[in-house]
Amino acid sequence: MKFAKFTCAASALTLALLATPAFAQSTDDRLDTLEARIMQLEAANRELMEMLAASHAASQERHDVEVTVEHHSDHQAHHGDRHEMIHVAHNDDAPVAIESTSELRGLVGTNAEYSYSVLDHAENTNTHMLTQLEALQNGELHNRVTLGGGVTVLANYQTASTDSKFGWLMRHPTSNNQIGETVSEMVVHSANLAMTARLSDNITGYVEMLYNPEQSFGQGTITALGRNVVQMRRAYVMWGDLNESPVYAAIGKMDTPFGLNDTVSPFTNSSNWHSFAGLAYGGMVGYTENGFNLRAMAIQGGAQFRAHNSPVENTSVPSRLNNFAVDANYTADMGGGNSVMLGASYTHGSAYCQSYPITHFTPCQDNNPAYSVYSRMNLGGFELLGEFASTTEVWPGTQVPFPAPHPLAGFEAHEAQAFTLGGRTAIDMGHKSDVMLSLEFSRFIAGPDGAPWERQNQFVAGVAYDVAPGVNMFGEYIHVDGWAPLNFVSGGNQPAGATWSERDATTDVFLFGVQAAF
């Protein structure tokens, strides 16, 4: 229709130009006049073409906005207004055609909502690859390189029932940084810088840098140079295009496919995450279609960065690909924003295989497998999640090697276990975003009943509000029962074989923070 109007306009303009007294002039004059008016006609044609091109571009922009709004509406139905980020429930909505890399808009761009999703430490903790694939599928990454980052700042006040034993695990529980029975701070908890590169239509590169002095394994206080370092947290090359195939694959340093490890709390990770969330070198293959997701990863052996350890000739040297993890889950869409997801995972070598005394990353005599079962439900405006994970064998080092009458001799070795139960709902307060309220309980179990290292319980009550896209303001109250640090959990660093774990120690935390991404 637009081109028909253009033709009519051009014809009318030609007749108007020709039907003039110029034809009464001499032949030369008429030719000169005709040539000048043809030039005018060509200029008018160019103006009309530019108008048509501008109209087409505006129409395409409106289409892009409609797609983005529809996509975010799906996410809101699944998670409420928690982030208004990229929906990663992996449903079977009709996909939007992905842009070819030959049609990218520029070399470098940003997307705050996408960055928030892939850098979020609390939700979709080990499915960020699916987040990236769906962002590509929905046309949300328009540039060759999407540059993003995030920063989380905290203000908190903590109390402990025992001197220098603070059990809140979002801060490594060591006396290097927490002295006495009260702690207060205003700090940078973490900062990230990430780059997502569209190398071709189906090859994506991802690099993520992390600065996290409060959870660093470096020596000293949070102001020591050893803890103020930047690490390559994740880096991989991924093959996949969900518009072409439900199969994808990646090689690099990545989150391992074990467990859910998510939380409904705005900031504090669950005990399942602290105990079993894996990070390792390896290669992963995945399949996602119609609510079904399957992932399998070959994991480098030895002691990996988090949660995996498979001995290589009785050492922790990561010189063989001798570990693996597999995860499967299915989400049933029940309509009206309601859904139920069920999943299960298995890994050949968990981190809980050391003998006494237990320390991070030390060699094991044999691997200790682990499994996880989990579920997430969205029903009637409420989100509920539950997870249980356990090793299949006892953790050898949780039994001390001392005979009676040593006071710890009667406690037998125990499996390492964790479980989480939580719920969240959205409250409409008449603002731009809903206020999210959450309540969660989680527990880490390391020993038998009555042992000083038996368990560490964590209760979290949270409130969160999205100030702007990619900016979340939150508050939490945390109560912790027990103090059971993984290093020397059953003893080995105290006189006379004593343990520093304390079953009856308590910690209370009042927290305010902001998590922002660009």
C-alpha positions as CSV (number, residue, x, y, z in Angstrom):
1,M,0.0,0.0,0.0
2,K,2.8,2.4,0.8
3,F,4.5,1.8,-2.6
4,A,1.2,2.3,-4.4
5,K,0.8,5.7,-2.7
6,F,4.4,6.5,-3.7
7,T,3.7,5.7,-7.4
8,C,0.6,7.9,-7.4
9,A,2.4,10.7,-5.8
10,A,5.3,10.5,-8.3
11,S,2.9,10.4,-11.3
12,A,0.9,13.4,-10.0
13,L,4.1,15.3,-9.4
14,T,5.3,14.5,-13.0
15,L,2.1,15.8,-14.6
16,A,2.2,18.9,-12.5
17,L,5.7,19.6,-13.6
18,L,5.1,19.0,-17.3
19,A,1.8,20.8,-17.6
20,T,3.4,24.3,-17.6
21,P,4.0,27.2,-20.1
22,A,7.6,26.0,-20.5
23,F,6.4,24.0,-23.6
24,A,5.7,27.4,-25.3
25,Q,9.3,28.3,-25.2
26,S,11.9,27.5,-27.7
27,T,13.2,23.9,-28.0
28,D,16.4,24.7,-26.2
29,D,14.6,26.5,-23.4
30,R,12.2,23.7,-23.1
31,L,14.9,21.1,-22.8
32,D,16.7,23.2,-20.2
33,T,13.5,23.6,-18.2
34,L,12.7,19.9,-18.6
35,E,16.1,18.9,-17.3
36,A,15.8,21.2,-14.3
37,R,12.4,19.8,-13.4
38,I,13.6,16.2,-13.8
39,M,16.3,17.0,-11.3
40,Q,13.5,18.4,-9.0
41,L,11.6,15.1,-9.6
42,E,14.6,13.0,-8.6
43,A,15.0,15.0,-5.4
44,A,11.3,14.5,-4.6
45,N,11.7,10.8,-5.2
46,R,14.6,10.6,-2.8
47,E,12.6,12.4,-0.1
48,L,9.7,10.0,-0.6
49,M,12.1,7.0,-0.3
50,E,13.6,8.4,2.9
51,M,10.1,8.9,4.3
52,L,9.2,5.2,3.5
53,A,12.4,4.0,5.1
54,A,11.8,6.0,8.3
55,S,8.2,4.7,8.5
56,H,9.5,1.1,8.1
57,A,12.1,1.6,10.9
58,A,9.5,3.0,13.3
59,S,7.2,0.1,12.6
60,Q,10.1,-2.3,13.4
61,E,10.8,-0.5,16.7
62,R,7.2,-0.8,17.7
63,H,7.3,-4.5,17.0
64,D,10.5,-4.9,19.1
65,V,8.8,-3.1,22.0
66,E,5.7,-5.3,21.8
67,V,7.9,-8.4,21.8
68,T,9.9,-7.2,24.9
69,V,6.7,-6.3,26.8
70,E,5.2,-9.7,26.0
71,H,8.4,-11.4,27.1
72,H,8.5,-9.5,30.4
73,S,4.9,-10.2,31.0
74,D,5.6,-13.9,30.9
75,H,8.4,-13.5,33.5
76,Q,6.2,-11.4,35.7
77,A,3.5,-14.2,35.6
78,H,6.1,-16.7,36.7
79,H,8.1,-14.8,39.3
80,G,5.9,-11.8,40.2
81,D,7.8,-8.5,40.1
82,R,10.9,-9.9,41.7
83,H,13.2,-8.6,39.0
84,E,11.1,-8.1,35.8
85,M,14.0,-9.8,34.1
86,I,14.4,-12.4,31.4
87,H,12.0,-15.3,31.9
88,V,13.9,-18.5,32.4
89,A,11.2,-21.0,33.2
90,H,11.9,-22.4,29.7
91,N,8.3,-22.5,28.5
92,D,7.1,-23.2,25.0
93,D,5.9,-19.7,24.0
94,A,6.3,-18.9,20.3
95,P,9.9,-17.8,19.8
96,V,10.9,-14.5,18.1
97,A,13.3,-14.8,15.2
98,I,16.8,-14.2,16.3
99,E,18.8,-11.5,14.6
100,S,21.6,-12.8,12.3
101,T,25.1,-11.6,13.3
102,S,25.2,-9.9,9.9
103,E,22.3,-7.7,11.0
104,L,23.7,-6.6,14.4
105,R,23.2,-2.9,15.3
106,G,26.7,-2.2,16.6
107,L,29.9,-3.5,18.1
108,V,29.2,-2.9,21.8
109,G,25.9,-2.4,23.7
110,T,24.4,-2.8,27.1
111,N,21.2,-4.4,28.5
112,A,20.6,-3.9,32.2
113,E,17.9,-6.4,32.6
114,Y,19.9,-9.1,30.9
115,S,22.9,-8.3,33.0
116,Y,20.9,-8.6,36.2
117,S,19.7,-12.0,35.2
118,V,23.0,-13.5,34.2
119,L,24.8,-12.0,37.2
120,D,22.1,-12.8,39.8
121,H,23.6,-15.0,42.5
122,A,20.2,-15.9,44.1
123,E,17.9,-17.2,41.3
124,N,18.5,-19.5,38.3
125,T,22.0,-19.9,39.9
126,N,23.2,-22.7,37.6
127,T,21.0,-22.1,34.5
128,H,22.5,-18.8,33.2
129,M,23.3,-20.5,29.9
130,L,19.6,-21.0,29.3
131,T,19.0,-17.3,30.2
132,Q,21.6,-16.4,27.5
133,L,20.1,-18.7,24.9
134,E,16.6,-17.4,25.5
135,A,17.8,-13.8,25.3
136,L,19.4,-14.5,21.9
137,Q,16.2,-16.3,20.8
138,N,14.1,-13.3,21.8
139,G,16.3,-10.8,20.0
140,E,17.4,-9.0,23.2
141,L,21.1,-8.9,22.4
142,H,21.5,-6.6,19.4
143,N,25.2,-6.0,19.4
144,R,28.3,-8.0,18.7
145,V,29.4,-7.6,22.4
146,T,27.0,-7.0,25.3
147,L,28.9,-5.4,28.1
148,G,27.4,-5.6,31.6
149,G,28.2,-5.4,35.2
150,G,26.8,-5.3,38.7
151,V,27.6,-4.2,42.2
152,T,26.1,-5.3,45.5
153,V,26.5,-3.0,48.6
154,L,25.5,-3.9,52.1
155,A,24.9,-2.3,55.5
156,N,24.4,-4.7,58.3
157,Y,24.5,-5.3,62.1
158,Q,25.3,-8.7,63.5
159,T,25.3,-10.2,67.0
160,A,26.7,-13.6,68.1
161,S,26.1,-15.6,71.3
162,T,29.8,-16.8,71.2
163,D,32.8,-14.5,70.8
164,S,33.8,-14.2,67.1
165,K,31.6,-17.0,65.9
166,F,29.2,-15.5,63.4
167,G,27.4,-18.2,61.3
168,W,26.0,-16.1,58.5
169,L,27.6,-17.6,55.4
170,M,27.3,-14.7,53.0
171,R,30.5,-13.6,54.9
172,H,33.2,-16.2,55.5
173,P,32.9,-17.0,59.2
174,T,36.5,-16.3,60.3
175,S,37.9,-14.3,63.2
176,N,40.0,-12.4,60.7
177,N,37.0,-10.2,60.0
178,Q,34.5,-10.7,62.8
179,I,35.7,-9.9,66.3
180,G,33.7,-9.9,69.5
181,E,30.0,-10.4,69.8
182,T,28.8,-7.6,67.6
183,V,29.7,-6.6,64.1
184,S,28.6,-3.7,61.9
185,E,29.6,-2.7,58.4
186,M,28.9,-0.8,55.2
187,V,30.8,-2.6,52.5
188,V,30.9,-3.7,48.9
189,H,29.9,-7.3,49.0
190,S,30.7,-8.0,45.4
191,A,31.1,-6.5,42.0
192,N,31.0,-8.1,38.5
193,L,32.0,-7.3,35.0
194,A,30.7,-9.5,32.2
195,M,30.9,-9.7,28.4
196,T,28.6,-11.7,26.1
197,A,30.0,-12.0,22.6
198,R,27.9,-13.1,19.6
199,L,30.7,-14.8,17.6
200,S,28.3,-16.2,15.0
201,D,24.6,-17.0,14.7
202,N,25.1,-20.1,17.0
203,I,28.4,-19.5,18.8
204,T,28.5,-17.3,22.0
205,G,31.4,-16.4,24.2
206,Y,31.0,-15.4,27.8
207,V,33.5,-13.9,30.3
208,E,32.7,-12.9,33.9
209,M,35.0,-11.2,36.3
210,L,34.2,-11.1,40.1
211,Y,35.5,-9.1,43.0
212,N,34.2,-10.5,46.3
213,P,36.3,-9.6,49.3
214,E,33.7,-10.8,51.8
215,Q,33.6,-14.3,50.4
216,S,37.2,-14.6,49.1
217,F,39.4,-17.4,50.2
218,G,42.3,-15.0,50.4
219,Q,44.3,-14.4,53.6
220,G,43.8,-11.5,56.0
221,T,41.0,-9.0,56.5
222,I,38.7,-7.6,53.8
223,T,41.1,-4.7,53.3
224,A,44.1,-7.0,52.8
225,L,45.5,-7.2,49.2
226,G,45.1,-11.0,49.3
227,R,41.3,-10.6,49.5
228,N,41.0,-7.6,47.2
229,V,41.6,-9.4,44.0
230,V,39.6,-9.9,40.8
231,Q,39.1,-13.4,39.5
232,M,37.8,-14.9,36.3
233,R,34.6,-16.4,37.8
234,R,33.1,-17.9,34.7
235,A,34.4,-18.2,31.1
236,Y,33.1,-20.4,28.3
237,V,32.3,-20.8,24.6
238,M,28.8,-22.0,24.0
239,W,27.2,-23.5,20.8
240,G,23.5,-23.2,20.5
241,D,20.5,-21.5,18.7
242,L,17.1,-22.4,20.2
243,N,15.4,-21.3,17.0
244,E,17.3,-24.1,15.1
245,S,17.7,-26.8,17.7
246,P,16.9,-27.6,21.4
247,V,20.4,-28.9,21.9
248,Y,23.3,-26.7,23.1
249,A,26.8,-27.3,24.4
250,A,29.7,-25.5,26.1
251,I,33.3,-25.9,27.2
252,G,35.0,-23.8,29.9
253,K,34.6,-22.8,33.5
254,M,31.0,-22.8,34.5
255,D,28.3,-23.7,37.0
256,T,27.7,-27.4,37.2
257,P,24.3,-28.9,36.6
258,F,23.6,-30.2,40.1
259,G,20.5,-29.2,42.2
260,L,18.3,-26.2,42.1
261,N,20.3,-24.2,44.7
262,D,18.0,-21.2,44.4
263,T,16.5,-19.1,47.1
264,V,13.3,-17.0,47.5
265,S,15.3,-14.6,49.7
266,P,16.4,-11.3,48.0
267,F,20.1,-11.8,48.9
268,T,21.1,-14.6,51.3
269,N,21.8,-17.9,49.6
270,S,20.3,-21.1,50.9
271,S,22.2,-23.8,52.8
272,N,21.8,-26.0,49.7
273,W,23.7,-23.4,47.6
274,H,26.5,-23.0,50.2
275,S,26.8,-26.8,50.5
276,F,26.3,-28.2,47.0
277,A,26.4,-25.4,44.3
278,G,29.3,-26.4,42.0
279,L,31.7,-24.4,39.8
280,A,34.2,-26.3,37.7
281,Y,36.1,-26.7,34.5
282,G,34.5,-29.1,32.0
283,G,32.1,-29.5,29.1
284,M,28.3,-29.6,29.2
285,V,25.6,-30.7,26.7
286,G,22.0,-29.6,27.3
287,Y,18.6,-30.2,25.8
288,T,15.6,-27.9,26.4
289,E,12.1,-28.2,24.8
290,N,8.4,-28.0,25.9
291,G,9.2,-27.5,29.6
292,F,11.8,-30.4,29.8
293,N,15.4,-29.7,30.5
294,L,18.3,-32.1,30.6
295,R,21.9,-31.3,31.2
296,A,25.0,-33.5,31.5
297,M,28.6,-32.2,32.2
298,A,31.9,-33.9,32.2
299,I,33.8,-32.3,35.1
300,Q,37.6,-32.0,35.5
301,G,38.8,-34.3,38.3
302,G,40.7,-33.4,41.5
303,A,39.5,-30.6,43.7
304,Q,37.4,-28.1,41.7
305,F,36.5,-24.5,42.6
306,R,33.3,-25.4,44.4
307,A,31.5,-28.6,45.5
308,H,33.3,-31.2,43.4
309,N,36.3,-33.4,44.2
310,S,37.2,-36.7,42.5
311,P,40.7,-38.0,43.4
312,V,43.3,-38.5,40.7
313,E,45.7,-41.2,41.9
314,N,45.1,-40.3,45.5
315,T,45.7,-36.6,44.8
316,S,43.6,-33.5,44.3
317,V,45.5,-32.6,41.1
318,P,42.9,-31.8,38.4
319,S,44.7,-33.7,35.6
320,R,41.9,-36.1,34.5
321,L,38.3,-35.7,33.3
322,N,37.0,-38.2,35.8
323,N,34.0,-36.6,37.4
324,F,30.5,-35.8,36.0
325,A,27.1,-34.4,36.9
326,V,23.6,-34.8,35.4
327,D,20.4,-32.9,36.0
328,A,16.8,-33.2,34.6
329,N,13.7,-31.2,35.4
330,Y,10.2,-30.7,33.9
331,T,7.9,-27.7,34.3
332,A,4.2,-28.3,33.9
333,D,2.3,-25.2,32.8
334,M,-1.1,-25.3,34.6
335,G,-2.4,-22.0,33.1
336,G,-3.2,-18.7,34.7
337,G,0.4,-18.1,35.7
338,N,0.5,-21.4,37.7
339,S,3.2,-24.0,37.2
340,V,4.9,-26.9,38.9
341,M,8.5,-27.9,38.3
342,L,10.1,-31.2,39.5
343,G,13.8,-32.0,39.1
344,A,16.6,-34.3,40.2
345,S,20.4,-34.3,40.0
346,Y,23.4,-36.6,40.5
347,T,27.2,-36.1,40.7
348,H,29.9,-38.7,40.8
349,G,32.2,-36.8,43.1
350,S,31.0,-34.2,45.7
351,A,33.3,-32.2,47.9
352,Y,32.6,-34.3,51.0
353,C,35.2,-37.0,50.7
354,Q,38.2,-35.9,52.9
355,S,39.4,-37.8,56.0
356,Y,40.1,-36.1,59.3
357,P,41.1,-33.3,59.7
358,I,38.9,-31.8,57.0
359,T,40.2,-28.8,55.0
360,H,39.2,-27.3,51.6
361,F,40.6,-28.8,48.4
362,T,42.6,-31.6,50.1
363,P,43.0,-35.0,48.4
364,C,40.5,-37.8,49.1
365,Q,40.9,-41.6,49.2
366,D,37.8,-42.1,47.1
367,N,35.0,-40.1,45.6
368,N,31.7,-39.6,47.4
369,P,28.7,-39.2,45.1
370,A,25.7,-37.0,45.8
371,Y,22.1,-36.5,44.7
372,S,19.5,-33.8,44.8
373,V,15.7,-33.6,44.4
374,Y,13.9,-30.3,44.2
375,S,10.6,-28.6,43.2
376,R,9.3,-25.1,42.5
377,M,5.7,-24.2,42.4
378,N,3.9,-21.0,41.4
379,L,0.3,-21.2,42.6
380,G,-2.2,-18.4,43.1
381,G,0.3,-15.7,43.4
382,F,2.7,-17.6,45.7
383,E,6.0,-19.1,44.8
384,L,7.2,-22.1,46.8
385,L,10.4,-24.0,46.5
386,G,11.9,-27.1,48.3
387,E,15.1,-29.0,47.9
388,F,17.0,-31.9,49.5
389,A,20.6,-32.9,48.7
390,S,22.8,-35.6,50.3
391,T,25.9,-37.6,49.7
392,T,25.4,-41.3,49.1
393,E,28.2,-42.2,51.5
394,V,29.3,-40.9,54.9
395,W,31.8,-38.0,55.0
396,P,34.9,-39.8,56.4
397,G,36.3,-36.8,58.2
398,T,33.2,-36.3,60.4
399,Q,34.4,-39.1,62.7
400,V,37.4,-38.2,64.8
401,P,40.2,-40.8,65.0
402,F,40.5,-40.8,68.8
403,P,39.3,-43.7,71.0
404,A,37.2,-43.4,74.2
405,P,37.3,-41.6,76.6
406,H,37.9,-38.8,74.2
407,P,34.8,-36.6,74.4
408,L,34.2,-36.7,70.6
409,A,34.9,-40.4,70.2
410,G,31.3,-41.5,70.3
411,F,30.1,-39.6,67.1
412,E,30.1,-41.7,64.0
413,A,30.7,-40.4,60.5
414,H,27.6,-38.9,58.8
415,E,26.5,-38.0,55.3
416,A,26.7,-34.3,54.3
417,Q,23.1,-33.1,53.7
418,A,21.2,-29.9,53.1
419,F,17.5,-29.0,52.7
420,T,15.6,-25.8,51.9
421,L,12.0,-24.7,52.2
422,G,10.9,-21.3,51.2
423,G,8.0,-19.2,50.0
424,R,7.5,-15.7,48.4
425,T,4.6,-13.5,47.4
426,A,4.1,-10.1,45.8
427,I,2.2,-7.3,47.5
428,D,0.7,-4.5,45.4
429,M,1.4,-1.3,47.3
430,G,0.3,1.0,44.5
431,H,3.9,1.6,43.3
432,K,5.5,0.9,39.9
433,S,6.7,-2.5,41.1
434,D,5.3,-4.9,43.7
435,V,6.9,-5.4,47.1
436,M,8.2,-9.0,47.4
437,L,7.9,-10.7,50.8
438,S,9.8,-13.9,51.5
439,L,10.4,-16.5,54.2
440,E,12.9,-19.3,54.0
441,F,14.4,-22.0,56.3
442,S,17.4,-24.1,55.3
443,R,19.7,-26.5,57.1
444,F,23.2,-28.0,56.6
445,I,23.8,-31.3,58.3
446,A,27.3,-32.6,58.9
447,G,27.2,-35.0,61.9
448,P,25.0,-37.2,64.0
449,D,22.5,-36.0,66.6
450,G,24.2,-34.2,69.5
451,A,27.6,-33.7,67.7
452,P,29.0,-30.1,68.0
453,W,29.1,-30.1,64.1
454,E,25.6,-31.7,63.8
455,R,23.9,-28.9,61.9
456,Q,23.6,-25.2,61.1
457,N,20.1,-23.8,60.7
458,Q,19.3,-20.6,58.8
459,F,16.1,-18.6,58.9
460,V,15.7,-15.6,56.5
461,A,12.8,-13.1,56.3
462,G,13.1,-10.8,53.4
463,V,11.6,-7.8,51.6
464,A,12.6,-6.5,48.2
465,Y,11.5,-3.8,45.8
466,D,12.7,-3.1,42.2
467,V,13.6,0.6,42.2
468,A,14.3,0.6,38.4
469,P,15.0,-2.1,35.8
470,G,18.2,-3.8,37.0
471,V,18.2,-2.2,40.5
472,N,16.8,-4.0,43.5
473,M,16.7,-2.7,47.0
474,F,16.2,-5.2,49.8
475,G,16.2,-5.9,53.5
476,E,16.6,-9.1,55.5
477,Y,16.5,-10.5,59.0
478,I,18.7,-13.6,59.4
479,H,18.8,-16.0,62.4
480,V,21.4,-18.8,62.4
481,D,21.5,-21.7,64.9
482,G,24.9,-23.5,65.1
483,W,28.4,-22.7,63.9
484,A,29.8,-25.5,61.7
485,P,32.5,-24.1,59.3
486,L,33.6,-26.7,56.7
487,N,37.3,-26.3,57.5
488,F,38.1,-28.4,60.6
489,V,34.4,-29.0,61.1
490,S,35.1,-32.0,63.4
491,G,38.3,-30.6,64.8
492,G,42.0,-30.9,64.1
493,N,43.0,-27.2,64.7
494,Q,42.4,-27.0,68.4
495,P,44.3,-28.3,71.4
496,A,43.7,-31.9,72.6
497,G,41.7,-32.8,69.4
498,A,38.8,-30.4,70.3
499,T,36.5,-28.9,67.7
500,W,35.7,-25.3,67.2
501,S,32.2,-26.2,65.9
502,E,29.5,-25.2,68.3
503,R,26.0,-26.6,68.0
504,D,24.3,-24.0,70.3
505,A,26.0,-20.9,68.9
506,T,23.5,-18.3,67.5
507,T,23.8,-15.4,65.1
508,D,21.4,-12.6,64.3
509,V,21.8,-10.3,61.3
510,F,19.8,-7.1,60.3
511,L,20.6,-6.3,56.7
512,F,19.9,-3.6,54.1
513,G,21.4,-3.7,50.6
514,V,21.2,-2.7,47.0
515,Q,21.9,-4.9,44.0
516,A,22.3,-3.0,40.8
517,A,23.3,-4.0,37.2
518,F,24.0,-2.2,34.0
